[in-house]
Amino acid sequence: MLTAVGAAAIAAVASLIGVTLGALVEPVKLNAARRAKLRQDRADRCAGLIEAATRARKHIIDINVIHRRRTLAEEAETDAQREIEFEDGYYTARTDMRAFYGLLVMSGPDELVEQANLLRMKEMELHRTRWELDDDKKFDREFLPTPVRQASSAFDRAIEEFALVARKHTS
C-alpha cells in the first residue's frame, strides 16, 4: 500500500531528478544557442562582404566605361556627377569590404579569413585595371578591354569561392 509518506517521497525524488536534469541540460542549451548566434553573425558578415564586393565590381566597371567613353569616343562624357557617384559608391563598397574583412579576421575561422583575403586581392587587381582602354583603341560598350575582362572574371570566381567556403562555415 502506498501511503501519503510514500507518495510524497516518490514526488520528492521525481522533483529532484527533474531539477538535476534541468541543471545538466541548461549548459548544453546555452552552448547550442551561443554556437547558433556565432554562425548567424558569421553568415551576416559573409553576406555583407559578398554584397560589398559585388557593388565594388559594378562600380569599377562603370568607372572604366566612363573613362573609355571620354578617352576614345567622339562624344564626351558630359555627366561628371555620374562619375563622382560611381567613385563614391566604389570607395564606399571598398570601405564596407574592409570592415567585414576585419570582423571576419576577429572571429575566424582561418580558412574563411584566407578566402576573404584572396577576394580582396582579386578586387585590387580589378581596381588596377579601371583606366584600361580598348585593345583596338575604339570605344565599344559591349566588350570590356581584355585586362578588365580577365580581372573581372577572376574577381567573380573569387566571390564564388568565398561563398562556397562561407557556406561550409555558416550552415
MODELLER restraints for C-alpha pairs under 7 A, 6 or more apart:
rsr = mdl.restraints
at = mdl.atoms
rsr.add(forms.Gaussian(group=physical.xy_distance, feature=features.Distance(at['CA:39:A'], at['CA:170:A']), mean=5.12, stdev=0.5))
rsr.add(forms.Gaussian(group=physical.xy_distance, feature=features.Distance(at['CA:42:A'], at['CA:170:A']), mean=6.50, stdev=0.5))
rsr.add(forms.Gaussian(group=physical.xy_distance, feature=features.Distance(at['CA:43:A'], at['CA:170:A']), mean=5.49, stdev=0.5))
rsr.add(forms.Gaussian(group=physical.xy_distance, feature=features.Distance(at['CA:45:A'], at['CA:100:A']), mean=5.69, stdev=0.5))
rsr.add(forms.Gaussian(group=physical.xy_distance, feature=features.Distance(at['CA:45:A'], at['CA:104:A']), mean=6.98, stdev=0.5))
rsr.add(forms.Gaussian(group=physical.xy_distance, feature=features.Distance(at['CA:46:A'], at['CA:166:A']), mean=6.45, stdev=0.5))
rsr.add(forms.Gaussian(group=physical.xy_distance, feature=features.Distance(at['CA:48:A'], at['CA:100:A']), mean=6.66, stdev=0.5))
rsr.add(forms.Gaussian(group=physical.xy_distance, feature=features.Distance(at['CA:49:A'], at['CA:97:A']), mean=5.29, stdev=0.5))
rsr.add(forms.Gaussian(group=physical.xy_distance, feature=features.Distance(at['CA:49:A'], at['CA:100:A']), mean=5.60, stdev=0.5))
rsr.add(forms.Gaussian(group=physical.xy_distance, feature=features.Distance(at['CA:50:A'], at['CA:159:A']), mean=6.56, stdev=0.5))
rsr.add(forms.Gaussian(group=physical.xy_distance, feature=features.Distance(at['CA:52:A'], at['CA:93:A']), mean=4.89, stdev=0.5))
rsr.add(forms.Gaussian(group=physical.xy_distance, feature=features.Distance(at['CA:52:A'], at['CA:94:A']), mean=6.95, stdev=0.5))
rsr.add(forms.Gaussian(group=physical.xy_distance, feature=features.Distance(at['CA:52:A'], at['CA:96:A']), mean=6.01, stdev=0.5))
rsr.add(forms.Gaussian(group=physical.xy_distance, feature=features.Distance(at['CA:52:A'], at['CA:97:A']), mean=5.63, stdev=0.5))
rsr.add(forms.Gaussian(group=physical.xy_distance, feature=features.Distance(at['CA:53:A'], at['CA:93:A']), mean=6.80, stdev=0.5))
rsr.add(forms.Gaussian(group=physical.xy_distance, feature=features.Distance(at['CA:53:A'], at['CA:97:A']), mean=6.51, stdev=0.5))
rsr.add(forms.Gaussian(group=physical.xy_distance, feature=features.Distance(at['CA:55:A'], at['CA:93:A']), mean=6.08, stdev=0.5))
rsr.add(forms.Gaussian(group=physical.xy_distance, feature=features.Distance(at['CA:56:A'], at['CA:90:A']), mean=4.99, stdev=0.5))
rsr.add(forms.Gaussian(group=physical.xy_distance, feature=features.Distance(at['CA:56:A'], at['CA:93:A']), mean=5.27, stdev=0.5))
rsr.add(forms.Gaussian(group=physical.xy_distance, feature=features.Distance(at['CA:56:A'], at['CA:94:A']), mean=6.39, stdev=0.5))
rsr.add(forms.Gaussian(group=physical.xy_distance, feature=features.Distance(at['CA:59:A'], at['CA:86:A']), mean=5.44, stdev=0.5))
rsr.add(forms.Gaussian(group=physical.xy_distance, feature=features.Distance(at['CA:59:A'], at['CA:87:A']), mean=6.96, stdev=0.5))
rsr.add(forms.Gaussian(group=physical.xy_distance, feature=features.Distance(at['CA:59:A'], at['CA:89:A']), mean=6.65, stdev=0.5))
rsr.add(forms.Gaussian(group=physical.xy_distance, feature=features.Distance(at['CA:59:A'], at['CA:90:A']), mean=5.23, stdev=0.5))
rsr.add(forms.Gaussian(group=physical.xy_distance, feature=features.Distance(at['CA:60:A'], at['CA:90:A']), mean=6.73, stdev=0.5))
rsr.add(forms.Gaussian(group=physical.xy_distance, feature=features.Distance(at['CA:60:A'], at['CA:127:A']), mean=6.51, stdev=0.5))
rsr.add(forms.Gaussian(group=physical.xy_distance, feature=features.Distance(at['CA:60:A'], at['CA:130:A']), mean=6.01, stdev=0.5))
rsr.add(forms.Gaussian(group=physical.xy_distance, feature=features.Distance(at['CA:61:A'], at['CA:130:A']), mean=6.98, stdev=0.5))
rsr.add(forms.Gaussian(group=physical.xy_distance, feature=features.Distance(at['CA:62:A'], at['CA:86:A']), mean=6.88, stdev=0.5))
rsr.add(forms.Gaussian(group=physical.xy_distance, feature=features.Distance(at['CA:63:A'], at['CA:83:A']), mean=6.63, stdev=0.5))
rsr.add(forms.Gaussian(group=physical.xy_distance, feature=features.Distance(at['CA:63:A'], at['CA:86:A']), mean=6.46, stdev=0.5))
rsr.add(forms.Gaussian(group=physical.xy_distance, feature=features.Distance(at['CA:63:A'], at['CA:130:A']), mean=6.52, stdev=0.5))
rsr.add(forms.Gaussian(group=physical.xy_distance, feature=features.Distance(at['CA:64:A'], at['CA:130:A']), mean=4.80, stdev=0.5))
rsr.add(forms.Gaussian(group=physical.xy_distance, feature=features.Distance(at['CA:64:A'], at['CA:131:A']), mean=5.82, stdev=0.5))
rsr.add(forms.Gaussian(group=physical.xy_distance, feature=features.Distance(at['CA:65:A'], at['CA:141:A']), mean=6.76, stdev=0.5))
rsr.add(forms.Gaussian(group=physical.xy_distance, feature=features.Distance(at['CA:66:A'], at['CA:77:A']), mean=6.72, stdev=0.5))
rsr.add(forms.Gaussian(group=physical.xy_distance, feature=features.Distance(at['CA:67:A'], at['CA:131:A']), mean=6.50, stdev=0.5))
rsr.add(forms.Gaussian(group=physical.xy_distance, feature=features.Distance(at['CA:68:A'], at['CA:133:A']), mean=5.77, stdev=0.5))
rsr.add(forms.Gaussian(group=physical.xy_distance, feature=features.Distance(at['CA:68:A'], at['CA:139:A']), mean=6.24, stdev=0.5))
rsr.add(forms.Gaussian(group=physical.xy_distance, feature=features.Distance(at['CA:69:A'], at['CA:76:A']), mean=6.89, stdev=0.5))
rsr.add(forms.Gaussian(group=physical.xy_distance, feature=features.Distance(at['CA:69:A'], at['CA:77:A']), mean=6.51, stdev=0.5))
rsr.add(forms.Gaussian(group=physical.xy_distance, feature=features.Distance(at['CA:69:A'], at['CA:139:A']), mean=6.11, stdev=0.5))
rsr.add(forms.Gaussian(group=physical.xy_distance, feature=features.Distance(at['CA:70:A'], at['CA:76:A']), mean=5.03, stdev=0.5))
rsr.add(forms.Gaussian(group=physical.xy_distance, feature=features.Distance(at['CA:70:A'], at['CA:77:A']), mean=5.19, stdev=0.5))
rsr.add(forms.Gaussian(group=physical.xy_distance, feature=features.Distance(at['CA:72:A'], at['CA:137:A']), mean=6.53, stdev=0.5))
rsr.add(forms.Gaussian(group=physical.xy_distance, feature=features.Distance(at['CA:72:A'], at['CA:138:A']), mean=5.89, stdev=0.5))
rsr.add(forms.Gaussian(group=physical.xy_distance, feature=features.Distance(at['CA:72:A'], at['CA:139:A']), mean=5.44, stdev=0.5))
rsr.add(forms.Gaussian(group=physical.xy_distance, feature=features.Distance(at['CA:73:A'], at['CA:139:A']), mean=5.62, stdev=0.5))
rsr.add(forms.Gaussian(group=physical.xy_distance, feature=features.Distance(at['CA:101:A'], at['CA:116:A']), mean=6.58, stdev=0.5))
rsr.add(forms.Gaussian(group=physical.xy_distance, feature=features.Distance(at['CA:104:A'], at['CA:113:A']), mean=6.08, stdev=0.5))
rsr.add(forms.Gaussian(group=physical.xy_distance, feature=features.Distance(at['CA:105:A'], at['CA:113:A']), mean=5.72, stdev=0.5))
rsr.add(forms.Gaussian(group=physical.xy_distance, feature=features.Distance(at['CA:112:A'], at['CA:165:A']), mean=6.23, stdev=0.5))
rsr.add(forms.Gaussian(group=physical.xy_distance, feature=features.Distance(at['CA:112:A'], at['CA:166:A']), mean=6.42, stdev=0.5))
rsr.add(forms.Gaussian(group=physical.xy_distance, feature=features.Distance(at['CA:115:A'], at['CA:162:A']), mean=5.50, stdev=0.5))
rsr.add(forms.Gaussian(group=physical.xy_distance, feature=features.Distance(at['CA:116:A'], at['CA:162:A']), mean=6.32, stdev=0.5))
rsr.add(forms.Gaussian(group=physical.xy_distance, feature=features.Distance(at['CA:118:A'], at['CA:158:A']), mean=6.93, stdev=0.5))
rsr.add(forms.Gaussian(group=physical.xy_distance, feature=features.Distance(at['CA:119:A'], at['CA:155:A']), mean=6.83, stdev=0.5))
rsr.add(forms.Gaussian(group=physical.xy_distance, feature=features.Distance(at['CA:119:A'], at['CA:158:A']), mean=5.21, stdev=0.5))
rsr.add(forms.Gaussian(group=physical.xy_distance, feature=features.Distance(at['CA:119:A'], at['CA:159:A']), mean=6.31, stdev=0.5))
rsr.add(forms.Gaussian(group=physical.xy_distance, feature=features.Distance(at['CA:122:A'], at['CA:154:A']), mean=6.57, stdev=0.5))
rsr.add(forms.Gaussian(group=physical.xy_distance, feature=features.Distance(at['CA:122:A'], at['CA:155:A']), mean=5.04, stdev=0.5))
rsr.add(forms.Gaussian(group=physical.xy_distance, feature=features.Distance(at['CA:122:A'], at['CA:158:A']), mean=6.91, stdev=0.5))
rsr.add(forms.Gaussian(group=physical.xy_distance, feature=features.Distance(at['CA:123:A'], at['CA:155:A']), mean=6.00, stdev=0.5))
rsr.add(forms.Gaussian(group=physical.xy_distance, feature=features.Distance(at['CA:125:A'], at['CA:151:A']), mean=6.19, stdev=0.5))
rsr.add(forms.Gaussian(group=physical.xy_distance, feature=features.Distance(at['CA:126:A'], at['CA:148:A']), mean=6.51, stdev=0.5))
rsr.add(forms.Gaussian(group=physical.xy_distance, feature=features.Distance(at['CA:126:A'], at['CA:151:A']), mean=4.92, stdev=0.5))
rsr.add(forms.Gaussian(group=physical.xy_distance, feature=features.Distance(at['CA:126:A'], at['CA:152:A']), mean=6.00, stdev=0.5))
rsr.add(forms.Gaussian(group=physical.xy_distance, feature=features.Distance(at['CA:129:A'], at['CA:147:A']), mean=6.49, stdev=0.5))
rsr.add(forms.Gaussian(group=physical.xy_distance, feature=features.Distance(at['CA:129:A'], at['CA:148:A']), mean=5.50, stdev=0.5))
rsr.add(forms.Gaussian(group=physical.xy_distance, feature=features.Distance(at['CA:132:A'], at['CA:145:A']), mean=6.69, stdev=0.5))
rsr.add(forms.Gaussian(group=physical.xy_distance, feature=features.Distance(at['CA:133:A'], at['CA:145:A']), mean=6.08, stdev=0.5))
rsr.add(forms.Gaussian(group=physical.xy_distance, feature=features.Distance(at['CA:134:A'], at['CA:144:A']), mean=6.99, stdev=0.5))
rsr.add(forms.Gaussian(group=physical.xy_distance, feature=features.Distance(at['CA:134:A'], at['CA:145:A']), mean=4.65, stdev=0.5))
rsr.add(forms.Gaussian(group=physical.xy_distance, feature=features.Distance(at['CA:135:A'], at['CA:145:A']), mean=6.10, stdev=0.5))
